[in-house]
Amino acid sequence: MEIKNIVIIGAGAMGLGIAQVSAVAGYDVVLNDIAEAPLERAIAAIKKSLGKMVSKGKMAEADLDAAMAKIKTTTNLEEACKDADLLVECVFENLELKKDMFKKFEQYCKPETILGTNTSAIPVTEIASATNRGDKVIGIHFMNPVPLMKGVEIIRGQLTSDETMELTLGYIEKIGKDAAIAVDFAGFIVSRLLDVLMNEAVKLVQEGNSPEDIDKAMQLCAGHPMGPCKLLDLVGAEIAMHGMETMERDFGDEYKPHPLLKKRVLAGLLGMKTGKGFYEYK
């Protein structure tokens, strides 16, 4: 099997980023969402992102046009799935929703299609349990922003085949990323560590520390490129909260999301995506 056609389900920040890097690498891409508006925003964002690369001399105008021509959009899930060699699911971080989507992927996709999930914390084997093709299901956890972040976390479920791993790793290499292999437990490696760090930062804010000083301390004293409060704003408070809830379910109360984190999610203080988190964004 050769991967030629990439299908991405969900046109949010992660989905559009994966579409961009896949198209630039020469893959034919279909980007799917439930409505036209998010698809239009995604295409505009991709074109703007590639335009910045052109303005900086990192890409030729002709290459931008070629990449954009590789991306098609559709709101029809069945139509999107029919020719997929590799599908990457980027829907909301909810187990039941993901399982429902994977039942549809099994119905609409070719038997040989690799079914990838961009989940940041939910065990891949749980998601794969919704299908009868666990050998084709794999975790492909991209980092945000996708075009800039070099690493991709690859998670092998209990039934993921050697062929699925090999083909997925080949795709990761072709799009210019480096794979880190993680064991299939809640949170994997990245979220297991970072969600706990960000949850502790929320506790520090509750205790009276300013987000600015927390971030400054971790950048200057621990060598972090970005402080945990700024990182939480980038990731999205609700994503970190759901990650902590998943890990709490599997590992116990020590992973319980802090009440202030939940309050901030309820208040809509999600970070960059809503214009306000610990910091304000235009």
C-alpha positions as CSV (number, residue, x, y, z in Angstrom):
1,M,0.0,0.0,0.0
2,E,1.1,3.6,-0.8
3,I,-0.3,6.6,0.9
4,K,-1.4,9.2,-1.6
5,N,-4.7,10.6,-0.4
6,I,-4.9,12.2,3.1
7,V,-8.3,12.9,4.6
8,I,-8.6,15.2,7.6
9,I,-11.8,15.3,9.6
10,G,-12.2,18.6,11.4
11,A,-11.1,21.9,10.1
12,G,-10.0,23.6,13.3
13,A,-6.5,24.7,14.1
14,M,-5.1,21.2,14.2
15,G,-6.9,20.0,11.1
16,L,-6.0,22.9,8.9
17,G,-2.4,22.7,10.0
18,I,-2.2,19.0,9.1
19,A,-3.8,19.8,5.8
20,Q,-1.2,22.5,5.1
21,V,1.9,20.3,5.8
22,S,0.4,17.4,3.9
23,A,-0.3,19.4,0.8
24,V,3.1,21.1,0.9
25,A,4.6,17.6,1.0
26,G,2.7,16.7,-2.2
27,Y,-0.2,14.7,-0.9
28,D,-3.7,15.1,-2.2
29,V,-5.8,16.4,0.7
30,V,-9.5,16.4,1.5
31,L,-10.5,18.5,4.5
32,N,-13.9,17.8,6.0
33,D,-16.1,19.6,8.5
34,I,-19.8,19.7,9.2
35,A,-20.3,23.2,7.7
36,E,-18.9,25.4,5.0
37,A,-17.9,28.3,7.3
38,P,-15.1,26.5,9.2
39,L,-13.8,25.1,5.9
40,E,-13.6,28.6,4.4
41,R,-11.8,29.9,7.5
42,A,-9.4,27.0,7.2
43,I,-8.5,27.6,3.6
44,A,-8.0,31.3,4.3
45,A,-5.8,30.5,7.3
46,I,-3.7,28.0,5.2
47,K,-3.2,30.5,2.4
48,K,-2.2,33.2,4.9
49,S,0.3,30.9,6.6
50,L,1.9,29.9,3.3
51,G,1.8,33.5,2.2
52,K,4.0,34.4,5.2
53,M,6.5,31.7,4.1
54,V,6.6,33.3,0.6
55,S,7.1,36.7,2.0
56,K,10.1,35.4,4.1
57,G,11.6,33.7,1.0
58,K,11.0,30.2,2.4
59,M,8.6,29.2,-0.3
60,A,8.1,30.2,-4.0
61,E,4.8,31.6,-5.1
62,A,4.4,28.7,-7.5
63,D,4.8,26.3,-4.6
64,L,2.1,28.0,-2.6
65,D,-0.3,27.7,-5.6
66,A,0.6,24.1,-6.0
67,A,0.0,23.3,-2.3
68,M,-3.4,25.1,-2.3
69,A,-4.4,23.2,-5.4
70,K,-3.8,20.0,-3.5
71,I,-6.5,20.8,-0.9
72,K,-10.2,20.1,-1.5
73,T,-13.0,20.6,1.0
74,T,-16.3,19.0,1.6
75,T,-19.1,18.8,4.2
76,N,-20.0,15.3,3.0
77,L,-18.3,12.8,5.3
78,E,-19.0,9.8,3.1
79,E,-17.6,11.6,0.1
80,A,-14.5,12.7,2.0
81,C,-13.7,9.2,3.2
82,K,-14.2,7.1,0.1
83,D,-10.7,7.5,-1.4
84,A,-8.7,7.9,1.8
85,D,-5.4,6.1,2.2
86,L,-4.8,7.8,5.5
87,L,-7.5,9.5,7.6
88,V,-6.6,11.8,10.5
89,E,-9.5,12.5,12.9
90,C,-9.3,15.9,14.6
91,V,-12.8,16.3,16.2
92,F,-13.6,17.4,19.8
93,E,-11.7,15.6,22.6
94,N,-14.6,13.3,23.6
95,L,-14.4,9.5,23.7
96,E,-18.0,8.8,22.7
97,L,-17.9,11.3,19.8
98,K,-14.7,9.8,18.5
99,K,-16.0,6.3,18.8
100,D,-19.1,7.3,16.9
101,M,-16.9,8.9,14.2
102,F,-14.8,5.8,13.9
103,K,-17.9,3.6,13.3
104,K,-18.7,5.9,10.4
105,F,-15.1,5.8,9.1
106,E,-15.3,2.0,9.1
107,Q,-18.4,2.2,7.1
108,Y,-17.2,4.8,4.6
109,C,-13.5,4.1,4.1
110,K,-11.8,1.4,2.1
111,P,-10.8,-1.7,4.1
112,E,-7.1,-0.8,3.8
113,T,-7.5,2.9,5.0
114,I,-5.3,3.8,8.0
115,L,-7.5,5.4,10.6
116,G,-5.5,7.9,12.6
117,T,-6.7,9.9,15.6
118,N,-5.1,13.2,16.7
119,T,-6.3,12.7,20.2
120,S,-4.1,14.3,22.8
121,A,-5.0,12.0,25.8
122,I,-7.6,9.3,25.1
123,P,-6.1,5.8,24.7
124,V,-6.1,4.8,21.1
125,T,-7.3,1.2,21.9
126,E,-10.5,2.7,23.4
127,I,-11.2,4.6,20.2
128,A,-10.3,1.6,18.1
129,S,-12.8,-0.6,20.0
130,A,-15.6,1.1,18.0
131,T,-14.3,-0.7,14.9
132,N,-13.5,-4.2,13.7
133,R,-10.2,-3.0,12.2
134,G,-8.1,-2.2,15.2
135,D,-5.0,-3.2,13.2
136,K,-5.6,-0.1,11.0
137,V,-6.1,2.4,13.9
138,I,-3.2,4.5,15.2
139,G,-2.6,7.7,17.3
140,I,-1.0,10.5,15.3
141,H,-0.8,13.4,17.9
142,F,0.4,16.6,16.1
143,M,1.5,19.6,18.2
144,N,0.1,23.1,17.8
145,P,0.9,25.0,15.6
146,V,1.4,22.1,13.3
147,P,3.5,23.8,10.6
148,L,6.1,25.0,13.2
149,M,6.3,22.1,15.6
150,K,8.7,19.4,14.5
151,G,7.6,16.5,16.7
152,V,4.6,14.2,16.3
153,E,3.7,11.7,18.9
154,I,2.8,8.3,17.5
155,I,0.8,5.9,19.6
156,R,0.4,2.2,18.8
157,G,-2.9,0.6,20.0
158,Q,-3.1,-3.0,21.2
159,L,-4.0,-4.2,17.7
160,T,-2.1,-1.7,15.5
161,S,-0.2,-3.7,12.9
162,D,3.4,-3.4,11.9
163,E,2.3,-2.2,8.4
164,T,0.2,0.5,9.8
165,M,3.1,1.7,12.0
166,E,5.5,1.6,9.1
167,L,3.2,3.5,6.7
168,T,2.4,6.1,9.3
169,L,6.0,6.7,10.1
170,G,6.8,7.0,6.4
171,Y,4.1,9.7,6.1
172,I,5.5,11.6,9.2
173,E,8.9,11.6,7.6
174,K,7.7,12.8,4.3
175,I,5.9,15.8,5.8
176,G,9.2,16.8,7.5
177,K,8.4,15.8,11.1
178,D,10.1,13.6,13.6
179,A,8.1,10.8,15.4
180,A,8.3,10.1,19.1
181,I,6.7,6.7,19.9
182,A,4.5,6.6,23.0
183,V,2.8,3.8,24.9
184,D,-1.0,3.7,24.8
185,F,-1.9,4.9,28.3
186,A,-4.0,8.0,28.9
187,G,-2.1,11.2,28.1
188,F,0.7,9.3,26.4
189,I,4.0,11.2,27.0
190,V,3.3,14.9,26.0
191,S,-0.1,15.5,27.6
192,R,0.8,13.3,30.6
193,L,3.6,15.7,31.5
194,L,2.3,19.0,30.1
195,D,-1.3,18.8,31.3
196,V,0.0,18.2,34.8
197,L,2.4,21.2,34.5
198,M,-0.4,23.5,33.3
199,N,-2.8,22.2,36.0
200,E,-0.1,23.1,38.6
201,A,0.3,26.5,37.1
202,V,-3.5,27.1,37.6
203,K,-3.1,26.1,41.3
204,L,-0.2,28.6,41.6
205,V,-2.5,31.4,40.2
206,Q,-5.2,30.4,42.7
207,E,-2.6,30.8,45.4
208,G,-1.8,34.3,44.3
209,N,1.0,34.1,41.9
210,S,0.7,36.1,38.7
211,P,0.7,34.3,35.3
212,E,3.4,36.6,34.2
213,D,5.7,35.7,37.1
214,I,4.9,32.0,36.7
215,D,5.9,32.1,33.0
216,K,8.9,34.2,33.7
217,A,10.2,31.8,36.3
218,M,9.8,28.7,34.1
219,Q,11.4,30.5,31.1
220,L,14.4,32.0,33.0
221,C,14.9,29.4,35.7
222,A,13.9,26.2,34.0
223,G,14.8,27.0,30.3
224,H,11.3,26.5,29.0
225,P,10.7,28.3,25.7
226,M,7.2,29.2,26.8
227,G,5.7,29.5,30.3
228,P,2.8,27.1,31.4
229,C,0.2,29.9,31.5
230,K,1.0,31.0,28.0
231,L,1.1,27.4,26.9
232,L,-2.3,26.8,28.4
233,D,-3.7,29.7,26.4
234,L,-2.1,28.2,23.3
235,V,-3.4,24.7,23.9
236,G,-6.8,25.7,25.1
237,A,-8.0,25.4,28.7
238,E,-10.8,23.0,27.7
239,I,-8.3,20.6,26.0
240,A,-6.1,20.5,29.1
241,M,-9.1,20.0,31.3
242,H,-10.4,17.0,29.3
243,G,-6.9,15.6,29.3
244,M,-6.7,15.8,33.0
245,E,-10.2,14.2,33.3
246,T,-9.1,11.3,31.1
247,M,-6.0,10.7,33.2
248,E,-8.0,11.1,36.5
249,R,-10.3,8.4,35.3
250,D,-7.4,6.0,34.6
251,F,-4.8,7.0,37.2
252,G,-6.7,8.5,40.1
253,D,-7.3,11.8,42.0
254,E,-3.8,13.0,41.7
255,Y,-4.7,13.9,38.1
256,K,-7.9,15.8,39.0
257,P,-8.2,19.1,37.1
258,H,-8.1,22.0,39.5
259,P,-11.5,23.7,40.2
260,L,-10.2,27.0,38.9
261,L,-9.3,25.4,35.6
262,K,-12.9,24.1,35.3
263,K,-14.3,27.6,36.2
264,R,-12.2,29.2,33.5
265,V,-13.5,26.7,30.9
266,L,-17.1,27.4,32.0
267,A,-16.4,31.2,31.7
268,G,-15.1,30.8,28.2
269,L,-11.5,31.8,29.1
270,L,-10.0,29.2,26.8
271,G,-7.0,31.3,25.6
272,M,-6.1,32.4,22.1
273,K,-9.1,30.8,20.4
274,T,-11.5,33.0,22.4
275,G,-9.2,36.1,22.7
276,K,-8.8,35.8,26.4
277,G,-7.2,33.3,28.8
278,F,-4.5,34.3,31.3
279,Y,-3.6,36.9,28.7
280,E,-5.6,38.9,26.2
281,Y,-5.2,38.4,22.4
282,K,-6.4,40.4,19.5
